[in-house]
Amino acid sequence: MDAASRRRRLGHEIKLDGYRLQLRVAEGNATLKTRKGLDWTHKFPQVARVAQSLPDCIIDGEVCALNERGVPDFAALQAALASGDSKNLVSLHSIYCLRKPRTCADCR
């Protein structure tokens, strides 16, 4: 970050080739919501299943399909959604932890 950016306190955000979703975990129940509030948990059940073990939190992130080199591949994500099988392609990349429990050491 250059000096001008530091003085202005500018924020920078990575844009990955995926879908921006909000992961909400409450009492062991995980849901994935779009920006418009649509429930997309059924589209990415493996992400929700893994997230159930997290403490209560809200995480703003991006769901991506990664190719064999580990690079986001939007076409692969769309193909996985169209086929209904995204289990081997999808990962959630956390952008912001919006709400954390007091015991969440990883978010501090």
Phi and psi restraints in degrees (value plus and minus 20) as a CYANA .aco file:
   2 ASP   PHI    -101.5   -61.5
   2 ASP   PSI     149.6   189.6
   3 ALA   PHI     -81.0   -41.0
   3 ALA   PSI     -58.9   -18.9
   4 ALA   PHI     -82.4   -42.4
   4 ALA   PSI     -60.8   -20.8
   5 SER   PHI     -85.0   -45.0
   5 SER   PSI     -60.4   -20.4
   6 ARG   PHI     -85.7   -45.7
   6 ARG   PSI     -61.1   -21.1
   7 ARG   PHI     -83.6   -43.6
   7 ARG   PSI     -58.7   -18.7
   8 ARG   PHI    -105.7   -65.7
   8 ARG   PSI     -26.3    13.7
   9 ARG   PHI      34.8    74.8
   9 ARG   PSI      26.8    66.8
  10 LEU   PHI     -95.7   -55.7
  10 LEU   PSI     123.5   163.5
  11 GLY   PHI    -119.4   -79.4
  11 GLY   PSI     130.0   170.0
  12 HIS   PHI    -146.6  -106.6
  12 HIS   PSI     122.2   162.2
  13 GLU   PHI    -152.7  -112.7
  13 GLU   PSI     114.5   154.5
  14 ILE   PHI     -97.1   -57.1
  14 ILE   PSI     116.2   156.2
  15 LYS   PHI    -127.0   -87.0
  15 LYS   PSI      92.9   132.9
  16 LEU   PHI    -116.3   -76.3
  16 LEU   PSI     140.9   180.9
  17 ASP   PHI    -106.4   -66.4
  17 ASP   PSI      61.6   101.6
  18 GLY   PHI    -179.6  -139.6
  18 GLY   PSI    -178.6  -138.6
  19 TYR   PHI    -130.7   -90.7
  19 TYR   PSI     109.2   149.2
  20 ARG   PHI     -96.4   -56.4
  20 ARG   PSI     103.9   143.9
  21 LEU   PHI    -157.1  -117.1
  21 LEU   PSI     138.2   178.2
  22 GLN   PHI    -130.2   -90.2
  22 GLN   PSI     100.8   140.8
  23 LEU   PHI    -111.3   -71.3
  23 LEU   PSI     103.6   143.6
  24 ARG   PHI    -138.1   -98.1
  24 ARG   PSI     102.7   142.7
  25 VAL   PHI    -137.4   -97.4
  25 VAL   PSI     104.9   144.9
  26 ALA   PHI    -162.6  -122.6
  26 ALA   PSI      99.0   139.0
  27 GLU   PHI      32.2    72.2
  27 GLU   PSI      23.5    63.5
  28 GLY   PHI      60.6   100.6
  28 GLY   PSI     -15.9    24.1
  29 ASN   PHI    -129.2   -89.2
  29 ASN   PSI     102.4   142.4
  30 ALA   PHI    -130.5   -90.5
  30 ALA   PSI     115.6   155.6
  31 THR   PHI    -152.0  -112.0
  31 THR   PSI     132.9   172.9
  32 LEU   PHI    -137.3   -97.3
  32 LEU   PSI     103.7   143.7
  33 LYS   PHI    -140.1  -100.1
  33 LYS   PSI     122.6   162.6
  34 THR   PHI     -99.0   -59.0
  34 THR   PSI     153.8   193.8
  35 ARG   PHI     -80.8   -40.8
  35 ARG   PSI     -49.4    -9.4
  36 LYS   PHI    -107.5   -67.5
  36 LYS   PSI     -17.3    22.7
  37 GLY   PHI      67.4   107.4
  37 GLY   PSI     -10.7    29.3
  38 LEU   PHI     -94.5   -54.5
  38 LEU   PSI     120.9   160.9
  39 ASP   PHI    -104.1   -64.1
  39 ASP   PSI      93.5   133.5
  40 TRP   PHI    -129.6   -89.6
  40 TRP   PSI      -1.9    38.1
  41 THR   PHI     -76.4   -36.4
  41 THR   PSI     -59.8   -19.8
  42 HIS   PHI     -86.7   -46.7
  42 HIS   PSI     -41.1    -1.1
  43 LYS   PHI     -99.9   -59.9
  43 LYS   PSI     -46.5    -6.5
  44 PHE   PHI    -153.2  -113.2
  44 PHE   PSI      41.3    81.3
  45 PRO   PHI     -82.8   -42.8
  45 PRO   PSI     -50.3   -10.3
  46 GLN   PHI     -88.7   -48.7
  46 GLN   PSI     -53.0   -13.0
  47 VAL   PHI     -86.5   -46.5
  47 VAL   PSI     -65.0   -25.0
  48 ALA   PHI     -84.1   -44.1
  48 ALA   PSI     -60.1   -20.1
  49 ARG   PHI     -82.6   -42.6
  49 ARG   PSI     -65.5   -25.5
  50 VAL   PHI     -86.6   -46.6
  50 VAL   PSI     -59.0   -19.0
  51 ALA   PHI     -89.5   -49.5
  51 ALA   PSI     -39.7     0.3
  52 GLN   PHI     -77.6   -37.6
  52 GLN   PSI     -45.1    -5.1
  53 SER   PHI    -103.1   -63.1
  53 SER   PSI     -26.4    13.6
  54 LEU   PHI     -95.1   -55.1
  54 LEU   PSI     135.2   175.2
  55 PRO   PHI     -88.1   -48.1
  55 PRO   PSI     142.9   182.9
  56 ASP   PHI     -71.7   -31.7
  56 ASP   PSI     108.3   148.3
  57 CYS   PHI    -186.7  -146.7
  57 CYS   PSI     147.4   187.4
  58 ILE   PHI    -147.2  -107.2
  58 ILE   PSI     102.3   142.3
  59 ILE   PHI    -143.2  -103.2
  59 ILE   PSI     104.5   144.5
  60 ASP   PHI    -109.2   -69.2
  60 ASP   PSI     104.0   144.0
  61 GLY   PHI    -173.0  -133.0
  61 GLY   PSI    -192.8  -152.8
  62 GLU   PHI    -150.7  -110.7
  62 GLU   PSI     108.0   148.0
  63 VAL   PHI    -109.1   -69.1
  63 VAL   PSI     107.0   147.0
  64 CYS   PHI    -152.2  -112.2
  64 CYS   PSI     134.1   174.1
  65 ALA   PHI    -120.0   -80.0
  65 ALA   PSI     115.0   155.0
  66 LEU   PHI    -129.0   -89.0
  66 LEU   PSI     117.4   157.4
  67 ASN   PHI    -101.3   -61.3
  67 ASN   PSI    -194.4  -154.4
  68 GLU   PHI     -83.2   -43.2
  68 GLU   PSI     -38.8     1.2
  69 ARG   PHI    -114.2   -74.2
  69 ARG   PSI     -20.1    19.9
  70 GLY   PHI      61.9   101.9
  70 GLY   PSI      -2.1    37.9
  71 VAL   PHI    -119.1   -79.1
  71 VAL   PSI     115.6   155.6
  72 PRO   PHI     -75.8   -35.8
  72 PRO   PSI     117.2   157.2
  73 ASP   PHI    -154.4  -114.4
  73 ASP   PSI      78.9   118.9
  74 PHE   PHI     -84.9   -44.9
  74 PHE   PSI     -57.5   -17.5
  75 ALA   PHI     -81.8   -41.8
  75 ALA   PSI     -59.2   -19.2
  76 ALA   PHI     -86.6   -46.6
  76 ALA   PSI     -57.0   -17.0
  77 LEU   PHI     -84.6   -44.6
  77 LEU   PSI     -65.6   -25.6
  78 GLN   PHI     -83.2   -43.2
  78 GLN   PSI     -60.9   -20.9
  79 ALA   PHI     -84.2   -44.2
  79 ALA   PSI     -60.7   -20.7
  80 ALA   PHI     -84.1   -44.1
  80 ALA   PSI     -61.4   -21.4
  81 LEU   PHI     -86.1   -46.1
  81 LEU   PSI     -60.5   -20.5
  82 ALA   PHI     -84.3   -44.3
  82 ALA   PSI     -56.3   -16.3
  83 SER   PHI    -104.2   -64.2
  83 SER   PSI     -34.2     5.8
  84 GLY   PHI      59.0    99.0
  84 GLY   PSI      -5.7    34.3
  85 ASP   PHI    -150.6  -110.6
  85 ASP   PSI      71.8   111.8
  86 SER   PHI    -130.9   -90.9
  86 SER   PSI     -12.0    28.0
  87 LYS   PHI     -83.6   -43.6
  87 LYS   PSI     -50.2   -10.2
  88 ASN   PHI    -116.7   -76.7
  88 ASN   PSI     -19.5    20.5
  89 LEU   PHI    -135.4   -95.4
  89 LEU   PSI     -42.7    -2.7
  90 VAL   PHI    -119.3   -79.3
  90 VAL   PSI     121.3   161.3
  91 SER   PHI    -160.9  -120.9
  91 SER   PSI     133.8   173.8
  92 LEU   PHI    -125.5   -85.5
  92 LEU   PSI     104.4   144.4
  93 HIS   PHI    -125.7   -85.7
  93 HIS   PSI      94.7   134.7
  94 SER   PHI     -91.3   -51.3
  94 SER   PSI     112.5   152.5
  95 ILE   PHI    -125.8   -85.8
  95 ILE   PSI     -67.0   -27.0
  96 TYR   PHI    -161.6  -121.6
  96 TYR   PSI     120.1   160.1
  97 CYS   PHI    -114.2   -74.2
  97 CYS   PSI      87.8   127.8
  98 LEU   PHI    -102.6   -62.6
  98 LEU   PSI     -51.2   -11.2
  99 ARG   PHI    -166.1  -126.1
  99 ARG   PSI     109.2   149.2
 100 LYS   PHI    -150.9  -110.9
 100 LYS   PSI     130.8   170.8
 101 PRO   PHI     -95.2   -55.2
 101 PRO   PSI     139.4   179.4
 102 ARG   PHI     -83.4   -43.4
 102 ARG   PSI     -39.5     0.5
 103 THR   PHI    -115.6   -75.6
 103 THR   PSI     -15.8    24.2
 104 CYS   PHI    -103.4   -63.4
 104 CYS   PSI      68.5   108.5
 105 ALA   PHI     -84.3   -44.3
 105 ALA   PSI     -51.0   -11.0
 106 ASP   PHI     -88.7   -48.7
 106 ASP   PSI     -41.4    -1.4
 107 CYS   PHI    -115.4   -75.4
 107 CYS   PSI     -26.4    13.6
